[in-house]
């Protein structure tokens, strides 16, 4: 799933570890989400949206339906 997590994190000058600690996940999880190798669970996606104070739809782009 495409996402804007890396840009949001960088805008706050947070490391992957900083973000991981704020969300209670591992740095590897943040890396996997940013590189689109892992889609976050719904609770984690909502936690990310809450942390960045943005609608979930602005952070994560669902794949286009065919």
N, C-alpha and C positions, 0 to 999 in steps of 0.2 A: 504494500500500500504506500503510495506516495505520501510524503509528509514534509512539514516545514520545521521540524523539531530542531535541526541543526542551526537554522537561521535564528530561531527564537532564542535558543541557548546562547548563541554567539552574541546576539544583541545585548544580552545581560552579562556578557563576559564570564559566563559560567563554564567550568570544565564539565566533561561528561560525568566525572565523579561527583561534582557539586550537585548536578541535576539528579543523579542516581540517589544520593543521600537524601535530597529533598523529597523524593518519591518513594523511598524505602525499597529500592531495587538495586541490582548490581550495575556497575559501569558497563559490563558486557551487554546487559539488556539494553541500555541506552544506545550503545554502539550498534547493536543489531537492529534496533528500530530506525535509527538514523540512516543506516545503509540498506534499509528495506529488506532485510533478511528475516525479520520477525515482525508480525503485527501484534500490537499490544492487546491485552485483554480489554474488555469493555470497561471494567473498573479502573484499570491503569490509564486508558485513554481519557476517561472523565477526570481523573486526578491530574493528568497533564494539562487538560483544558482549564481546570480550576486554577492550577498553579500559574498559568500564563494569562489568566483572565480573558480567555478567548473562546468563542464557540468551537466545539469539537470539529465542526465542518471546515473551519478556517485552518486547522492544524493538519487534519488528515483528509486526503483526497481519495474518495472511494473509486475503484476502477470503473470505467464506463461500461454500462450494460450493452450487450449486443442484441 
